[in-house]
Amino acid sequence: MSNFFTDNADLLFTLDNLEIREAMSLIEKDYTESQKYDTAPESFEDALDSFHRILDVIGDVAGERIAPRARQVDEEGPKFENGVVTYHPLTVQNLNDLKAAGVMGVILPRQYGGLNFPLSVYTMMTEMVSRADASLQNLFGLQDIADTICEFGSEEQRQKYIPRFVTGEADGSMDLTEPDSGSDLQSVRLKATQDADGKWYLDGMKRFITNGCSQIHLVLARSEEGTTDGRGLSMFICEKCPQLVVRRIEHKMGIHGVATCELQFNHVPAELCGMRKRGLIKYVMSLMNGARVSISAQAVGIAEAAYREARKYASEREQFKQSIDKFPAIYDMLARMKTQLAASRALLYETTRCVDLRQAYTHLAEGAEKPDPAVREKAKLYVALCDVLTPMSKALSTESANKIAYDCIQIHGGTGYMHDFDAERLYRDARITNIYEGTTQLQVVAAIGGVMGRTLDGRIAEMMAGIPDEGLFGELKKIVAGMLEQHRASIEFVAGMKATAPDYRNLRARALVENETFIFVGMLLLRDAQKDASREAIAERYIRDAKFDFLRNYELIMSGDCTTIARHEEVIAY
C-alpha cells in the first residue's frame, strides 16, 4: 500500500496553496495562542509545518492500515442482535488507530483538548479516510456534532461533552430524518416535552440515522405544541440509555461498514441545545453546511480511489497485444476522470477556505461588544459565499464521483462487476453521496439564489484579474470570459420570465447552477495552473470540455421553452 497524503501530488499542491494565511491569523488570534498552549503554532509557517506532519501521519494510517481492511469490513459489516449494534473488529481497530493519532478533535478548541485546526485541513483528513474506506468517514466525520455543541451549546455542555469526543471516548449521531419526513425537516414530529421541573423528554421515531447506536445524539424535535413548521423545532442533546431503542439497522447498497439505524425514543431524557425554536432555522442549517463539505470530501476520496483503480487496471490489462490505456477510447476516459477529480477538489478547498474565513469573522463579530463594521462586512460576505459554494461543491463532487466510479467499472469491463475487485465497492459507496445530507436537486435549490444574485462575481473578477491575456492562459481566459458574459445574459433572461412563467427559474435552476460552476471552477483551475505548469493540461481540458456543456445549458435556458412545464403531467401519465 502507500501513504495517501504523500502519494497524492494534487493534495500536496492543495495544502501548499490553500490561501488560508488570513484565516489562520484569525483562528490563532495573531498567534497569541502559542503563549497559552505548547501545541499552538507561533507563525503561519509553523502551522503549515504541523499540518504537513499530521497529514503525513493520517496518510500513512489510511494507506497502510485502513485501506487493506476495507474489503473485509464491506463484506461483513456491523452486527445487530437484541437491540445492540456491534461494529466489525476491523472498524474498531481503524477507529483506535485514528484515536492513537490524536485526530478525533481536529477542529475543536484547544481549551477542550482539540487541535484547533482549520476546516480545510480536517477536510483533507476526511478525504484520505474516505479514499481508504468511505464508510469509516461516516464515523470519523461526525466530529461536526461536537463542533455544533461547541458553537451553540452552553459552556456547561461544552465541558461535559466535547472532551469525550476529543479522546474518542464518545461518538455521535445527527438524529434528523423521520420515516415520514426525509428532506422535509419542517415536518419533523418527534416530540419534546418539558415536565414541571423543567426537564426535557423525547418521544417518537427517527430513521436512516448514521451511527444511530452512538453515545451522544443531537436530535431535532418539536418543542412547541400546536406547530407544524420549522419554527416549532428545537435542538436537543441526549445520551444512549435504555429508553433510546435501536429497532433495526438498514441493509444498504453501500457504505456497509457503518450502521444506519432506525431509532425509537421512549421518553428519553434530553437537554436543550441553544435556544428554543431555532433548531431547524439556525442550528440544523449550520450543521448542514458542515455536512455538505464533509460529504463533498467523502465523494472526492471515493473518486480518487476509483480513478487510481481504473488507471492501474488499464495499464496492466492487455488486449490486442497492448495495454488498454493505449486505446483512445480508454485514455480519453481516464483524462476526463482525472479532470473531473481535479475540478471537484479545487472547488472543495476553495469552499473550505471560505468556510474557515466565515467562521473566523463571524466569531470575531459576535464576540466583540462593538464589532468593527469592516469585520461585520467580512462576516456577511463569507456567509453569502458559503451559502452558494457549499451546495455547489457537494453537487459537483458527488455527481463527479458517481461518474468516475461508473467509468472505473466500465474500464474494468466484466471484471469490475465482480466482488474480486474494489471497483464495484467504490461504485456502491459513491451512490449515496449525492443523496444523503441533501440530494443534488436540493443543492441546486440551495445554490440558485446566490447564482441569481451574482454572489460569486467579486471572487471571479479577482481571479480573472490575475490571469494573463497572452498565450494559452489568455485563450482559456477569453473562453471563460465569454461564458461569463452569456451566463449573465441568461440570468437576466430568467429573471425577466418571472411574470409570465414563475416556475421557469426552478425549471432551469440546475442548468444555471452548472454554468456558474463551469465558470468558477475554470477560473480556479487557471489560477492553480499559473502556480504549477504541470496543471495547465487539466485546466485546458476542463475549460474546453465545459464550453460545450455550458453552451447546451445556455441554449436551453435562453429558449424560454415552457413546454415541459405546461405538459409535464401528460408526459408522466403517458
C-alpha positions in Angstrom: 0.0 0.0 0.0 1.1 3.6 0.3 0.8 6.9 2.1 -2.4 8.5 0.9 -1.0 12.0 1.5 2.5 11.9 0.1 1.4 9.8 -2.9 -1.1 12.4 -3.9 0.6 15.3 -5.7 -2.7 17.2 -6.1 -3.4 17.1 -2.3 0.2 18.2 -1.6 -0.2 21.1 -4.0 -3.6 22.0 -2.5 -2.1 22.2 1.1 0.8 24.4 0.0 -1.5 26.7 -1.9 -4.6 26.9 0.3 -4.6 30.6 0.8 -5.6 30.3 4.4 -3.0 32.6 5.9 -5.7 35.2 6.7 -8.0 32.6 8.3 -5.1 31.1 10.3 -4.2 34.5 11.8 -7.8 34.9 12.9 -8.1 31.4 14.2 -4.9 31.6 16.2 -5.6 35.2 17.4 -2.5 36.5 15.7 -0.6 33.5 17.0 -1.0 34.6 20.7 -2.5 31.2 21.4 1.1 29.9 21.4 1.6 31.8 24.7 -1.1 29.6 26.4 -0.7 26.3 24.7 2.6 24.4 23.8 0.9 22.8 20.8 -0.2 26.1 19.2 1.9 27.4 16.3 4.0 30.6 16.6 3.5 31.6 12.9 1.8 30.6 9.7 4.9 28.7 8.6 4.9 26.8 11.9 1.2 25.9 11.4 1.8 24.7 7.9 4.6 22.5 9.1 2.3 21.0 11.7 -0.4 20.4 9.0 2.2 18.6 6.8 3.3 16.4 9.7 -0.2 15.4 10.9 -1.5 14.8 7.4 1.5 12.6 6.7 0.6 10.5 9.8 -3.1 10.2 8.7 -2.0 9.4 5.1 0.1 6.5 6.4 -2.8 5.3 8.7 -5.2 5.5 5.8 -2.9 3.8 3.2 -1.2 1.2 5.3 -3.9 0.2 7.8 -7.4 1.3 6.9 -7.4 0.6 3.1 -6.3 -3.0 3.4 -9.1 -3.7 5.8 -11.9 -2.1 3.7 -13.0 -5.1 1.7 -13.5 -7.3 4.7 -15.3 -4.6 6.5 -17.6 -4.1 3.5 -18.3 -7.8 3.2 -19.0 -8.5 6.9 -20.1 -5.1 8.3 -21.6 -4.4 11.8 -23.8 -6.9 13.6 -27.2 -6.2 15.2 -28.6 -8.6 17.9 -31.1 -8.0 20.7 -31.1 -4.2 20.1 -27.3 -3.9 20.3 -25.1 -2.8 17.4 -21.5 -4.2 17.3 -19.1 -2.8 14.9 -16.7 -5.0 13.0 -13.4 -5.6 14.8 -11.5 -4.1 11.9 -13.7 -0.9 12.1 -12.9 -0.7 15.8 -9.2 -1.1 15.0 -9.5 1.7 12.4 -11.0 4.0 15.0 -8.4 3.1 17.6 -5.7 3.9 15.0 -7.2 7.3 14.4 -7.6 7.9 18.2 -3.9 7.0 18.7 -3.1 9.6 16.0 -4.9 12.2 18.1 -7.2 13.4 15.4 -10.7 12.8 16.9 -11.0 16.5 17.8 -9.3 18.2 14.8 -11.4 21.4 14.6 -12.3 21.7 18.3 -10.8 24.4 20.5 -7.6 23.6 22.5 -9.3 24.5 25.8 -11.3 21.3 25.4 -8.4 19.2 24.2 -8.8 19.7 20.5 -6.2 20.7 17.8 -7.9 23.9 16.7 -7.1 23.1 13.1 -9.0 24.9 10.2 -11.7 23.0 8.5 -9.6 22.9 5.3 -7.0 20.6 6.9 -9.7 18.5 8.6 -11.3 18.1 5.2 -8.1 16.7 3.8 -8.1 14.1 6.5 -11.7 13.1 5.7 -10.8 12.9 2.0 -7.9 10.4 2.7 -10.0 8.3 5.2 -12.8 8.2 2.5 -10.3 7.1 -0.1 -9.3 4.2 2.2 -12.8 3.3 3.4 -15.8 5.6 2.7 -17.9 4.0 5.4 -15.3 4.9 8.0 -15.5 8.5 7.1 -19.2 8.4 8.3 -17.8 7.8 11.8 -14.6 9.9 11.6 -16.6 12.8 10.0 -19.1 13.0 12.8 -16.8 15.5 14.6 -19.3 18.1 13.2 -21.6 17.1 16.0 -19.1 18.1 18.7 -18.5 21.3 16.7 -22.2 22.1 16.8 -22.3 21.7 20.5 -19.3 23.9 20.8 -20.9 26.5 18.6 -24.4 26.6 20.1 -24.4 24.8 23.4 -23.8 26.2 26.9 -20.4 26.2 28.5 -21.6 23.5 30.8 -22.5 21.4 27.8 -19.1 22.1 26.2 -17.3 21.0 29.3 -19.5 17.9 29.6 -19.4 16.6 26.0 -16.5 17.9 23.9 -13.6 16.4 25.8 -15.2 13.0 25.4 -15.4 13.5 21.6 -11.7 14.6 21.6 -10.4 11.5 23.3 -12.7 9.2 21.3 -14.5 8.0 24.5 -17.8 9.1 22.9 -19.1 9.1 19.4 -22.1 10.9 18.0 -25.0 11.0 15.6 -27.3 13.6 14.0 -30.9 12.4 14.5 -32.8 14.4 12.0 -34.7 12.2 9.5 -38.0 10.5 10.3 -40.0 7.8 8.5 -42.4 10.3 7.0 -40.1 13.3 6.6 -37.0 12.9 4.5 -35.6 16.2 3.3 -38.7 18.0 4.5 -37.3 18.6 8.0 -40.0 21.2 8.7 -42.5 18.3 9.1 -40.4 16.6 11.9 -42.8 15.2 14.5 -40.6 13.6 17.2 -42.0 15.3 20.3 -40.0 17.2 23.0 -42.0 17.8 26.3 -40.9 19.5 29.5 -42.0 18.4 32.9 -42.8 20.6 35.9 -39.1 20.6 36.9 -38.1 21.9 33.5 -36.5 18.6 32.4 -37.0 17.7 28.7 -38.0 14.3 27.3 -38.1 13.0 23.7 -40.8 10.7 22.2 -41.0 9.4 18.7 -39.1 7.8 15.8 -36.1 8.6 13.7 -34.9 6.7 10.6 -31.8 6.5 8.4 -29.6 7.7 11.3 -25.9 7.2 10.5 -24.2 5.7 13.6 -27.6 5.8 15.4 -26.0 3.5 18.0 -23.8 6.3 19.2 -23.2 7.5 22.8 -24.3 11.1 22.2 -27.2 12.2 19.9 -28.1 15.6 18.5 -31.8 15.4 18.0 -34.2 17.7 16.1 -37.5 17.6 17.8 -40.8 19.6 18.0 -40.8 21.5 21.2 -43.7 23.9 20.6 -47.2 22.4 21.0 -49.5 23.1 18.0 -46.9 24.0 15.5 -46.4 22.3 12.1 -43.4 24.1 10.6 -39.7 24.8 11.3 -40.5 27.5 13.8 -41.6 24.9 16.3 -38.4 22.8 16.2 -35.5 22.9 18.7 -32.2 21.0 19.0 -31.6 18.6 21.9 -28.7 16.6 23.2 -29.3 13.1 24.7 -27.2 10.1 25.6 -27.5 6.4 25.0 -29.9 5.0 27.5 -32.5 2.1 27.9 -35.3 4.4 26.7 -33.5 5.0 23.4 -34.0 1.8 21.4 -32.3 0.8 18.2 -35.1 -1.0 16.4 -33.0 -2.2 13.4 -30.1 -1.4 11.1 -30.6 -0.9 7.4 -29.4 -3.3 4.8 -27.8 -0.8 2.4 -26.4 -0.8 -1.1 -23.1 0.6 0.1 -21.1 2.1 3.0 -21.5 -1.2 4.7 -19.0 -0.5 7.5 -21.3 2.0 9.3 -24.6 1.2 10.9 -27.6 3.2 9.7 -30.3 2.9 12.3 -34.0 3.2 13.0 -34.5 4.7 16.5 -37.4 4.7 18.9 -37.4 7.4 21.6 -39.4 6.3 24.7 -39.4 9.4 26.9 -35.6 9.8 26.6 -34.1 12.4 29.0 -32.6 15.3 27.0 -31.0 18.8 27.2 -32.0 21.7 25.1 -29.0 22.8 23.0 -29.1 26.6 22.3 -32.4 28.4 22.2 -35.9 27.1 21.6 -37.4 27.3 18.2 -34.1 27.7 16.4 -33.4 24.0 15.9 -34.0 24.0 12.1 -33.8 27.6 11.3 -30.3 28.2 12.7 -28.7 25.1 14.1 -29.5 22.4 11.5 -28.8 24.9 8.7 -25.3 25.4 10.2 -24.9 21.7 10.6 -25.9 21.1 7.0 -23.2 23.5 5.8 -20.6 21.3 7.6 -22.3 18.1 6.3 -22.1 19.3 2.7 -18.4 19.9 3.0 -17.9 16.5 4.7 -19.8 14.6 2.0 -18.0 16.5 -0.7 -14.7 15.3 0.8 -16.1 11.8 1.0 -17.0 11.9 -2.6 -13.6 13.3 -3.7 -11.9 10.5 -1.7 -14.0 7.8 -3.4 -13.4 9.4 -6.8 -9.6 9.4 -6.1 -9.7 5.7 -5.3 -11.8 4.9 -8.3 -9.6 6.8 -10.7 -6.5 5.1 -9.4 -8.1 1.7 -9.7 -9.1 2.4 -13.3 -5.7 3.8 -14.2 -3.9 0.8 -12.7 -6.1 -1.8 -14.3 -5.9 0.0 -17.7 -2.1 0.0 -17.6 -2.0 -3.7 -16.8 -4.8 -5.2 -18.8 -3.6 -6.2 -22.3 -5.9 -6.6 -25.3 -4.8 -7.0 -29.0 -1.1 -7.1 -27.8 -1.1 -3.8 -25.9 -2.3 -2.4 -22.6 -5.8 -0.9 -23.0 -4.7 2.5 -21.7 -3.1 3.0 -25.1 -6.6 3.0 -26.8 -8.0 6.5 -27.4 -11.4 5.5 -26.0 -9.8 4.5 -22.7 -7.2 7.2 -22.3 -9.8 9.8 -23.1 -12.0 8.3 -20.3 -9.0 8.4 -17.9 -8.2 12.0 -18.8 -11.9 13.0 -18.3 -11.9 11.2 -14.9 -8.7 13.0 -13.8 -10.1 16.4 -14.9 -13.4 15.9 -13.1 -11.5 14.8 -9.9 -9.2 17.9 -10.0 -12.2 20.2 -10.6 -14.0 18.7 -7.6 -11.0 19.1 -5.4 -10.3 22.7 -6.5 -13.9 23.7 -5.7 -14.0 21.8 -2.4 -10.9 23.5 -1.0 -11.9 27.0 -2.2 -15.2 26.3 -0.3 -13.4 25.2 2.9 -11.2 28.3 2.6 -14.4 30.5 2.6 -15.9 28.4 5.5 -12.8 28.9 7.6 -13.0 32.7 7.0 -16.7 32.8 7.6 -16.3 31.1 11.0 -13.4 33.2 12.0 -15.0 36.6 11.1 -18.4 35.5 12.5 -16.8 34.6 15.8 -14.9 37.9 15.8 -18.0 39.9 15.1 -20.2 38.1 17.6 -17.5 38.1 20.3 -17.0 41.9 20.3 -19.2 44.3 22.3 -18.9 46.8 19.4 -17.7 44.9 16.4 -15.7 46.7 13.7 -18.0 47.5 10.8 -15.3 46.1 8.4 -15.4 42.8 10.4 -19.2 42.6 10.1 -19.0 43.2 6.4 -16.4 40.4 6.0 -18.5 38.1 8.1 -21.5 38.9 5.9 -19.5 38.4 2.7 -18.3 35.0 3.7 -21.7 33.8 4.9 -23.1 34.7 1.5 -20.2 32.9 -0.3 -20.5 29.8 1.8 -24.3 29.7 1.2 -23.7 29.2 -2.5 -20.3 27.4 -2.5 -21.2 24.6 -0.1 -24.1 23.3 -2.1 -22.3 23.9 -5.4 -19.3 21.9 -4.1 -21.5 19.0 -2.9 -23.3 18.9 -6.2 -20.1 18.8 -8.3 -18.1 16.5 -6.1 -20.9 13.9 -5.6 -22.1 13.8 -9.2 -18.5 13.6 -10.5 -17.7 10.8 -8.0 -20.6 8.8 -9.3 -19.5 9.3 -12.9 -15.9 8.4 -12.1 -16.9 5.3 -10.2 -19.1 4.3 -13.1 -16.3 4.8 -15.6 -14.0 2.8 -13.3 -16.2 -0.2 -13.7 -16.5 0.4 -17.5 -12.8 0.4 -17.9 -12.6 -2.8 -15.9 -15.2 -4.4 -18.1 -16.9 -7.6 -16.7 -14.1 -7.8 -14.1 -15.3 -4.6 -12.5 -18.7 -6.1 -11.9 -17.2 -8.8 -9.7 -16.6 -8.6 -5.9 -12.9 -9.6 -6.5 -12.1 -6.0 -7.4 -12.6 -2.8 -5.5 -14.3 -1.1 -8.4 -17.8 -2.4 -7.6 -17.5 -1.4 -3.9 -16.4 2.1 -4.8 -19.4 2.3 -7.2 -21.8 1.3 -4.5 -20.2 3.6 -1.9 -20.3 6.6 -4.3 -24.0 6.3 -5.0 -25.2 7.6 -1.6 -23.1 10.7 -1.7 -25.5 12.7 -4.0 -28.5 11.5 -1.9 -27.7 12.0 1.8 -27.3 15.3 3.6 -29.4 16.8 0.8 -29.8 15.4 -2.8 -28.3 17.1 -5.7 -31.7 18.6 -6.5 -31.8 20.2 -3.1 -28.2 21.5 -3.5 -29.4 23.3 -6.7 -32.3 24.8 -4.7 -29.8 26.0 -2.1 -27.4 27.5 -4.6 -29.8 29.1 -7.1 -30.4 32.2 -5.0 -26.7 33.0 -4.8 -26.3 32.4 -8.6 -29.2 34.7 -9.4 -27.8 37.3 -7.0 -24.3 37.1 -8.6 -22.7 36.3 -5.2 -19.5 34.9 -6.8 -18.9 37.8 -9.2 -16.4 39.5 -6.9 -14.3 36.4 -6.5 -14.5 35.6 -10.2 -13.3 39.1 -11.1 -10.5 38.8 -8.6 -9.2 35.6 -10.1 -9.7 36.8 -13.7 -7.6 39.9 -13.0 -4.7 37.6 -12.1 -4.7 35.6 -15.3 -2.5 37.0 -18.2 -4.1 37.9 -21.5 -1.5 36.3 -23.7 -0.7 32.7 -24.8 -2.7 29.7 -23.7 -3.8 31.3 -20.5 -5.1 34.3 -22.4 -7.0 32.0 -24.8 -8.6 30.0 -22.0 -9.4 33.2 -20.1 -11.2 34.5 -23.1 -13.3 31.4 -23.3 -14.3 31.7 -19.7 -15.0 35.4 -20.0 -17.3 34.7 -23.0 -19.1 32.1 -20.9 -19.5 34.6 -18.1 -21.0 37.2 -20.4 -23.5 34.7 -21.7 -24.3 33.5 -18.2 -25.1 37.0 -17.0 -27.4 37.4 -20.0 -29.2 34.1 -19.2 -29.7 35.2 -15.6 -31.3 38.4 -16.7 -33.5 36.5 -19.1 -34.7 34.1 -16.4 -35.4 36.9 -14.0 -37.4 38.6 -16.8 -39.5 35.4 -17.2 -40.9 35.7 -13.6 -44.1 37.5 -14.5 -45.1 35.2 -17.4 -43.6 31.8 -16.2 -43.0 31.9 -12.4 -41.7 28.3 -12.4 -39.2 28.8 -15.2 -36.4 29.7 -12.8 -36.9 26.5 -10.9 -37.1 24.5 -14.1 -33.8 25.8 -15.3 -32.1 26.1 -11.9 -29.8 23.1 -12.5 -28.6 24.4 -15.8 -27.9 27.8 -14.2 -26.0 26.4 -11.3 -24.0 24.1 -13.6 -23.0 27.0 -15.8 -21.9 29.0 -12.7 -19.9 26.0 -11.6 -18.2 25.7 -15.0 -17.1 29.4 -14.9 -16.0 29.4 -11.3 -14.1 26.1 -11.4 -12.5 27.1 -14.7 -11.0 30.2 -13.0 -9.9 28.1 -10.0 -8.0 25.7 -12.4 -6.4 28.6 -14.3 -5.3 30.2 -11.0 -3.7 26.9 -10.0 -2.1 26.3 -13.4 -0.3 29.6 -13.0 1.3 28.3 -9.8 2.2 24.9 -11.3 2.8 24.4 -15.1 2.0 20.7 -14.8 -1.6 21.6 -14.1 -2.0 23.5 -17.4 -3.3 20.5 -19.3 -6.0 19.9 -16.7 -7.2 23.5 -16.9 -7.3 23.4 -20.6 -9.2 20.1 -20.8 -11.7 21.2 -18.2 -12.4 24.6 -19.9 -12.6 23.2 -23.4 -15.0 20.4 -22.3 -17.0 22.8 -20.2 -17.5 25.2 -23.1 -19.7 22.7 -24.9 -21.7 21.6 -21.9 -22.1 25.3 -21.0 -23.5 26.1 -24.4 -26.0 23.3 -24.3 -27.3 24.6 -20.9 -27.2 28.2 -22.2 -29.3 27.5 -25.3 -31.8 25.5 -23.2 -32.2 28.4 -20.8 -32.5 31.1 -23.5 -35.0 29.1 -25.4 -37.7 30.2 -22.9 -39.4 26.9 -23.7 -42.0 26.2 -21.1 -43.5 23.2 -22.8 -42.0 20.9 -20.2 -43.8 22.9 -17.5 -47.2 23.0 -19.3 -47.2 19.4 -20.4 -45.3 17.6 -17.6 -48.4 15.8 -16.4 -49.2 14.4 -19.9 -45.5 13.2 -20.2 -45.6 11.5 -16.9 -49.0 9.9 -17.5 -48.1 8.5 -20.9 
